[in-house]
Amino acid sequence: MIIFIILTGSKKFSMRLDFQGKTVVIFGGAGFIGKQLVSELSKYPCKIFVVTRKPNNHEELRILAGLGQITIVNLKDYNENNLTELLSGCDIVINLIGILAEQRGSSFKYVHEVLPDLLSKISKHVKIKKFIHLSALGVNKIKNSKYAKSKLNGEISVTKNFSNPIIIRPSVVFGAEDNFVNLFNKIASISPLIPIFGAPNLTKDIFKSFLSSQVKFQPIYVGDLVKFLIGTMNSKSELYELCGPTVYTFDQIIKLILEVKKVRRILMPIPLPLASIIGLVFEKLPYKLLTRDQVKLMGYENISTRGIKNLKKIVKNPKSMEVILPTYIR
């Protein structure tokens, strides 16, 4: 029996995880979430295949597990023949593949729609027993974002092609190699000014609310997310929202980063309309620090009461940013 994991629930969870003699293959396994998933899965008696387009050996992944437990599969062309050969005889596929901004040759449509459609079709054809797909929180509510639309279309394709998929919608994911906290950590290290997107959030006390942001997040620790992913492998088909234990506004997260770094910076309120103009400029740079599409996402709360309830079904004591940030912010 083989388990495949591709980056990308039932109401009852079976915590008896029998991985003996199984093989786990991860699409997107060389990314931020994928590395954590490989590390956690390596604790079980299974063989792990990590599928990646990057032409290197990923030795940092191999050392996470026992000798010969991890196999790196370099696959440049995701076509029907290659995937059929790769997935034949396997049991579980997990899709972790995703992007936050479009780049040349890497569009939201291809990454979030075409690939999930192809992977789920092939998985059904070769009789994969379990298909787990990682999506994002709120994609069913956000109507004006290309990112959200593509993610939702990917979910629809997976559900159409595969009869009993598990779809997981996490909030913002944080951890040692995340793209969110680390970005503002770097900005705080080199700049005296830190942007507070979505501020001011004006209330009766205008002075206190000047740097208060309307943008809300309920971030989930990557270690908790991968434990949930593994815990759902024996569960029935379900769609799960996932969130961490604490709701933060944007300014609260920035202030927490500064507190952990033990530095003081000038906080600069940036209303979302102004942020959109900044995104228009920044999205033309080689490294897209901010895009207009990302600003659109900030217009919606990234929180869910159901999300933390789902997480606690498997992770009894989910970790907050206050606990984890000091372990990797410097």
SULSUL-V487792 format. One line per field, one symbol per residue. ss: DSSP state (~ for helix, > for strand, _ for the rest). Layout:
ss->???
This chain:
ss->_>>>>>>______________>>>>>>____~~~~~~~~~~____>>>>>>>______~~~~_______>>>>>_____~~~~~~~~____>>>>>______>__>_~~~~~~~~~~~~~~~~~~____>>>>>___________~~~~~~~~~~~~~~~~____>>>>>__>>______~~~~~~~~~~__>>>>>________~~~~______>>__>>~~~~~~~~~~______>>>>>_____>>~~~~~~~~~~~~____>>>>>_~~~~~~~~~~~_________~~~~~~~___>__~~~~~~~~________~~~~~~~___
